[in-house]
Amino acid sequence: MLVKEIFVGIGEKIRHIRVSEKLTQIEFTQLTGIKLRTLRGYESESRTEISVKEILKITTHERFEKYIFFLMTDKETTALKDEEFLELFENLDKEKSNQALDFMKFLLGKSHD
């Protein structure tokens, strides 16, 4: 399954995560299991679609869990209190909110409504 609509500009976001964590491309691929050629494609934006499997390689690694919301919304967060997360979530338009909710359900292994 390829994800397009939620992950606009995914290469730029992945690069931002990698650079924020002070990782080389090789170090990032070693942590996530994403192939170096694939990562370079995302970061150069020659690859504009990403599979859910590739997103999960990033978001399920404990070092990158904090970037789930950023990948979905362009908003960077650190550890948020529940109220802060809800406030950010409520400020999304309805379509983005539904997409984010569906993706979070997917990450948690829950069925989609």
C-alpha positions as CSV (number, residue, x, y, z in Angstrom):
1,M,0.0,0.0,0.0
2,L,1.4,3.4,-1.0
3,V,0.6,6.5,0.9
4,K,0.4,9.8,-0.9
5,E,-2.0,12.2,0.6
6,I,-0.8,12.3,4.2
7,F,2.9,12.2,3.4
8,V,3.3,15.1,1.0
9,G,7.0,16.1,0.9
10,I,8.0,12.9,2.6
11,G,11.6,13.1,1.5
12,E,12.1,16.5,3.0
13,K,10.5,15.2,6.3
14,I,12.7,12.1,6.4
15,R,15.8,14.2,5.8
16,H,14.7,16.6,8.5
17,I,14.4,13.7,11.0
18,R,17.7,12.3,10.0
19,V,19.5,15.6,10.3
20,S,17.8,16.5,13.6
21,E,19.0,13.2,15.0
22,K,22.5,14.0,13.7
23,L,22.6,10.8,11.6
24,T,24.3,10.1,8.3
25,Q,22.3,8.4,5.6
26,I,24.1,5.1,6.3
27,E,23.4,5.4,10.1
28,F,19.7,6.1,9.4
29,T,19.4,3.1,7.1
30,Q,21.1,0.8,9.7
31,L,18.6,1.9,12.3
32,T,15.5,1.7,10.2
33,G,16.3,-1.1,7.7
34,I,15.4,1.2,4.7
35,K,17.8,0.6,1.8
36,L,20.3,3.4,1.2
37,R,19.3,3.8,-2.4
38,T,15.6,4.1,-1.3
39,L,16.5,6.7,1.3
40,R,18.5,8.7,-1.2
41,G,15.5,8.6,-3.5
42,Y,13.2,10.0,-0.9
43,E,15.7,12.7,0.2
44,S,16.3,13.8,-3.4
45,E,12.6,13.6,-4.0
46,S,13.1,11.4,-7.0
47,R,10.8,9.0,-5.1
48,T,7.6,10.8,-4.1
49,E,5.5,7.9,-2.8
50,I,6.2,5.8,0.2
51,S,4.8,2.5,1.4
52,V,3.3,2.0,4.8
53,K,5.9,-0.6,5.4
54,E,8.7,2.0,4.9
55,I,6.9,4.5,7.2
56,L,6.6,1.8,9.9
57,K,10.3,1.2,9.7
58,I,10.8,4.7,10.8
59,T,7.9,5.3,13.2
60,T,8.2,2.0,15.1
61,H,11.9,2.6,16.0
62,E,12.0,4.0,19.5
63,R,14.3,6.8,18.5
64,F,11.9,8.1,15.9
65,E,8.5,7.6,17.6
66,K,8.4,11.3,18.5
67,Y,8.2,12.1,14.8
68,I,4.9,10.3,14.0
69,F,2.9,13.5,14.3
70,F,5.4,15.5,12.3
71,L,5.3,13.0,9.4
72,M,1.5,13.3,9.3
73,T,1.0,17.0,9.8
74,D,4.3,19.0,9.3
75,K,4.1,20.0,12.9
76,E,7.1,19.1,15.0
77,T,6.5,17.9,18.5
78,T,8.5,16.6,21.4
79,A,7.0,14.7,24.2
80,L,3.5,16.2,24.5
81,K,1.1,16.2,27.3
82,D,-2.3,14.7,26.3
83,E,-3.9,18.1,26.2
84,E,-1.2,19.6,23.9
85,F,-1.6,16.6,21.5
86,L,-5.3,17.0,21.5
87,E,-5.1,20.7,20.8
88,L,-2.7,20.1,17.8
89,F,-5.0,17.4,16.5
90,E,-8.1,19.5,16.9
91,N,-6.5,22.3,14.8
92,L,-6.3,20.0,11.7
93,D,-8.9,20.3,9.0
94,K,-11.4,17.5,8.9
95,E,-9.8,15.6,6.1
96,K,-6.3,15.7,7.7
97,S,-7.8,14.8,11.0
98,N,-9.4,11.7,9.6
99,Q,-6.3,10.7,7.7
100,A,-4.2,11.1,10.9
101,L,-6.7,9.1,12.9
102,D,-6.7,6.3,10.4
103,F,-3.0,6.2,10.3
104,M,-2.7,6.1,14.1
105,K,-5.3,3.3,14.2
106,F,-3.2,1.4,11.7
107,L,0.0,1.9,13.8
108,L,-1.8,0.7,16.8
109,G,-3.1,-2.4,14.9
110,K,-6.8,-1.4,15.2
111,S,-9.3,-1.8,12.5
112,H,-10.5,1.2,10.4
113,D,-14.0,2.4,10.9
